[in-house]
Amino acid sequence: MARMLGAIDTIASLTVSPSHLRALDEQVQWIAELADRSIESTHDPARIERRLMQVREALVSETALRAVEEKA
């Protein structure tokens, strides 16, 4: 799951379409739900949660950046 989140983070940094960024955000939501249901180790949930926060922040900043670029 952490690798998938890393891949989404990389893709988000290269994506210019707001609709594609929204689709990536949706995938992050699916991964978060899957993590909640399937992670059994005591330290893995915290690690995945940190990664989820990083990717979500990246998606928000990429979306904001694209919105500013579109207005220019």
Backbone hydrogen bonds, N-H to C=O, Kabsch-Sander energy under -0.5 kcal/mol:
donor,donor_aa,acceptor,acceptor_aa,energy
5,L,1,M,-2.4
6,G,2,A,-2.1
7,A,3,R,-2.4
8,I,4,M,-2.5
9,D,5,L,-2.4
10,T,6,G,-2.2
11,I,7,A,-2.7
12,A,8,I,-2.8
13,S,9,D,-1.6
14,L,10,T,-0.7
14,L,11,I,-1.0
15,T,11,I,-0.7
15,T,12,A,-0.7
21,L,17,S,-2.1
22,R,18,P,-2.2
23,A,19,S,-1.8
24,L,20,H,-2.2
25,D,21,L,-2.3
26,E,22,R,-2.1
27,Q,23,A,-1.9
28,V,24,L,-2.1
29,Q,25,D,-2.0
30,W,26,E,-2.0
31,I,27,Q,-2.3
32,A,28,V,-2.5
33,E,29,Q,-2.3
34,L,30,W,-2.4
35,A,31,I,-2.7
36,D,32,A,-2.2
37,R,33,E,-1.5
38,S,34,L,-1.9
39,I,35,A,-2.1
47,R,43,H,-1.6
48,I,44,D,-2.8
49,E,45,P,-2.6
50,R,46,A,-2.3
51,R,47,R,-2.0
52,L,48,I,-2.8
53,M,49,E,-2.3
54,Q,50,R,-2.1
55,V,51,R,-2.5
56,R,52,L,-2.7
57,E,53,M,-2.4
58,A,54,Q,-2.1
59,L,55,V,-2.5
60,V,56,R,-2.3
61,S,57,E,-2.5
62,E,58,A,-2.6
63,T,59,L,-2.4
64,A,60,V,-2.4
65,L,61,S,-2.5
66,R,62,E,-2.5
67,A,63,T,-2.1
68,V,64,A,-2.1
69,E,65,L,-2.4
70,E,66,R,-2.3
71,K,67,A,-1.4
72,A,68,V,-1.3
